[in-house]
Amino acid sequence: MCKRLVYSCVNVLPMKWIFIEDNFIDKLIAEKICSQHGVQALFYEDPAEAILAAQQLLPDVVLLDQFLPGANCMEVLHQLKAHALLKYIPVYILSAGCTGTAEEEALQAGAVQWLMKPFNRDYLHLISKKLHGNRAAGHETVALAD
């Protein structure tokens, strides 16, 4: 009963997600889906700005585009995971495609999962459900079931 009460309280907290994404269409899709489901989506094209914002806002999740102009996805992931305040925030990689090597490297560097674009409602629901469940159970990382 106590656990159910904690779970209920956790579910009413607003979710805050940071997207590090440069593609206009992908941002529109993600913004629409998130707004329809009460998730505050914050978008950054510049990874340095996103990392500074994450330090201040401590989002529930970071969704990181694999291909950003002038930035290396793996370097951004390493910076997020090296920061004391950010290292436990789940990071998902968004990509239009991947090689098994890139996905393996990202997972070894601390990404929770590799998600194929475009962002969709299934991703939102699964990530939200896992986040709520893990918050209630005291866990820090979230992975989608395959």
Contacts in CASP RR format, 6 or more apart in sequence:
PFRMAT RR
TARGET T0000
AUTHOR 0000-0000-0000
METHOD contacts of the structure
MODEL  1
MCKRLVYSCVNVLPMKWIFIEDNFIDKLIAEKICSQHGVQALFYEDPAEA
ILAAQQLLPDVVLLDQFLPGANCMEVLHQLKAHALLKYIPVYILSAGCTG
TAEEEALQAGAVQWLMKPFNRDYLHLISKKLHGNRAAGHETVALAD
3 136 0 8 1.000
6 136 0 8 1.000
7 132 0 8 1.000
7 133 0 8 1.000
7 136 0 8 1.000
10 132 0 8 1.000
10 133 0 8 1.000
10 135 0 8 1.000
10 136 0 8 1.000
11 132 0 8 1.000
14 38 0 8 1.000
14 39 0 8 1.000
14 40 0 8 1.000
15 38 0 8 1.000
15 39 0 8 1.000
15 40 0 8 1.000
15 60 0 8 1.000
15 61 0 8 1.000
15 128 0 8 1.000
15 131 0 8 1.000
16 39 0 8 1.000
16 40 0 8 1.000
16 42 0 8 1.000
16 57 0 8 1.000
16 58 0 8 1.000
16 59 0 8 1.000
16 60 0 8 1.000
17 34 0 8 1.000
17 39 0 8 1.000
17 40 0 8 1.000
17 41 0 8 1.000
17 42 0 8 1.000
17 59 0 8 1.000
17 60 0 8 1.000
17 61 0 8 1.000
17 62 0 8 1.000
17 63 0 8 1.000
18 42 0 8 1.000
18 43 0 8 1.000
18 44 0 8 1.000
18 50 0 8 1.000
18 53 0 8 1.000
18 54 0 8 1.000
18 57 0 8 1.000
18 59 0 8 1.000
18 61 0 8 1.000
18 62 0 8 1.000
18 63 0 8 1.000
19 27 0 8 1.000
19 30 0 8 1.000
19 41 0 8 1.000
19 42 0 8 1.000
19 43 0 8 1.000
19 44 0 8 1.000
19 62 0 8 1.000
19 63 0 8 1.000
19 65 0 8 1.000
19 94 0 8 1.000
19 119 0 8 1.000
20 44 0 8 1.000
20 45 0 8 1.000
20 47 0 8 1.000
20 50 0 8 1.000
20 62 0 8 1.000
20 63 0 8 1.000
20 64 0 8 1.000
20 65 0 8 1.000
20 68 0 8 1.000
20 76 0 8 1.000
21 27 0 8 1.000
21 30 0 8 1.000
21 43 0 8 1.000
21 44 0 8 1.000
21 45 0 8 1.000
21 63 0 8 1.000
21 65 0 8 1.000
21 68 0 8 1.000
21 94 0 8 1.000
22 45 0 8 1.000
22 65 0 8 1.000
22 68 0 8 1.000
22 69 0 8 1.000
23 65 0 8 1.000
25 118 0 8 1.000
26 65 0 8 1.000
26 94 0 8 1.000
26 117 0 8 1.000
26 118 0 8 1.000
26 119 0 8 1.000
27 43 0 8 1.000
29 118 0 8 1.000
29 119 0 8 1.000
29 120 0 8 1.000
30 41 0 8 1.000
30 43 0 8 1.000
30 63 0 8 1.000
30 118 0 8 1.000
30 119 0 8 1.000
31 41 0 8 1.000
31 43 0 8 1.000
33 119 0 8 1.000
33 120 0 8 1.000
33 121 0 8 1.000
33 124 0 8 1.000
34 40 0 8 1.000
34 41 0 8 1.000
34 124 0 8 1.000
35 41 0 8 1.000
37 121 0 8 1.000
37 124 0 8 1.000
37 125 0 8 1.000
37 128 0 8 1.000
39 124 0 8 1.000
39 128 0 8 1.000
42 53 0 8 1.000
42 57 0 8 1.000
42 59 0 8 1.000
44 50 0 8 1.000
44 53 0 8 1.000
45 68 0 8 1.000
46 71 0 8 1.000
47 68 0 8 1.000
47 71 0 8 1.000
47 76 0 8 1.000
47 79 0 8 1.000
50 62 0 8 1.000
50 76 0 8 1.000
51 76 0 8 1.000
51 79 0 8 1.000
51 80 0 8 1.000
51 83 0 8 1.000
51 86 0 8 1.000
54 62 0 8 1.000
54 80 0 8 1.000
54 85 0 8 1.000
54 86 0 8 1.000
54 89 0 8 1.000
55 83 0 8 1.000
55 85 0 8 1.000
55 86 0 8 1.000
58 85 0 8 1.000
58 86 0 8 1.000
58 89 0 8 1.000
59 89 0 8 1.000
60 89 0 8 1.000
60 90 0 8 1.000
60 131 0 8 1.000
61 89 0 8 1.000
61 90 0 8 1.000
61 91 0 8 1.000
61 92 0 8 1.000
61 127 0 8 1.000
61 131 0 8 1.000
61 142 0 8 1.000
62 80 0 8 1.000
62 86 0 8 1.000
62 89 0 8 1.000
62 90 0 8 1.000
62 91 0 8 1.000
62 92 0 8 1.000
63 91 0 8 1.000
63 92 0 8 1.000
63 94 0 8 1.000
63 115 0 8 1.000
63 119 0 8 1.000
64 73 0 8 1.000
64 76 0 8 1.000
64 77 0 8 1.000
64 80 0 8 1.000
64 91 0 8 1.000
64 92 0 8 1.000
64 93 0 8 1.000
64 94 0 8 1.000
64 111 0 8 1.000
65 73 0 8 1.000
65 93 0 8 1.000
65 94 0 8 1.000
65 95 0 8 1.000
66 73 0 8 1.000
66 93 0 8 1.000
66 94 0 8 1.000
66 95 0 8 1.000
66 96 0 8 1.000
66 97 0 8 1.000
66 98 0 8 1.000
66 102 0 8 1.000
67 73 0 8 1.000
67 95 0 8 1.000
67 96 0 8 1.000
68 76 0 8 1.000
73 93 0 8 1.000
73 106 0 8 1.000
74 105 0 8 1.000
74 106 0 8 1.000
74 109 0 8 1.000
77 91 0 8 1.000
77 93 0 8 1.000
77 106 0 8 1.000
77 109 0 8 1.000
77 110 0 8 1.000
77 111 0 8 1.000
78 109 0 8 1.000
80 86 0 8 1.000
80 87 0 8 1.000
80 89 0 8 1.000
80 91 0 8 1.000
81 87 0 8 1.000
81 91 0 8 1.000
81 109 0 8 1.000
81 110 0 8 1.000
88 140 0 8 1.000
88 141 0 8 1.000
90 112 0 8 1.000
90 127 0 8 1.000
90 131 0 8 1.000
90 140 0 8 1.000
90 141 0 8 1.000
90 142 0 8 1.000
91 110 0 8 1.000
91 111 0 8 1.000
91 112 0 8 1.000
92 111 0 8 1.000
92 112 0 8 1.000
92 113 0 8 1.000
92 114 0 8 1.000
92 115 0 8 1.000
92 123 0 8 1.000
92 127 0 8 1.000
93 103 0 8 1.000
93 106 0 8 1.000
93 111 0 8 1.000
93 113 0 8 1.000
93 114 0 8 1.000
93 115 0 8 1.000
94 115 0 8 1.000
94 116 0 8 1.000
94 117 0 8 1.000
94 119 0 8 1.000
95 102 0 8 1.000
95 114 0 8 1.000
95 115 0 8 1.000
95 116 0 8 1.000
95 117 0 8 1.000
96 116 0 8 1.000
96 117 0 8 1.000
97 116 0 8 1.000
97 117 0 8 1.000
98 114 0 8 1.000
98 116 0 8 1.000
103 114 0 8 1.000
106 114 0 8 1.000
107 113 0 8 1.000
107 114 0 8 1.000
112 141 0 8 1.000
112 142 0 8 1.000
112 143 0 8 1.000
113 143 0 8 1.000
113 144 0 8 1.000
115 123 0 8 1.000
115 144 0 8 1.000
123 144 0 8 1.000
126 144 0 8 1.000
126 145 0 8 1.000
127 142 0 8 1.000
127 144 0 8 1.000
130 142 0 8 1.000
130 143 0 8 1.000
130 144 0 8 1.000
131 142 0 8 1.000
133 139 0 8 1.000
134 140 0 8 1.000
134 141 0 8 1.000
134 142 0 8 1.000
END
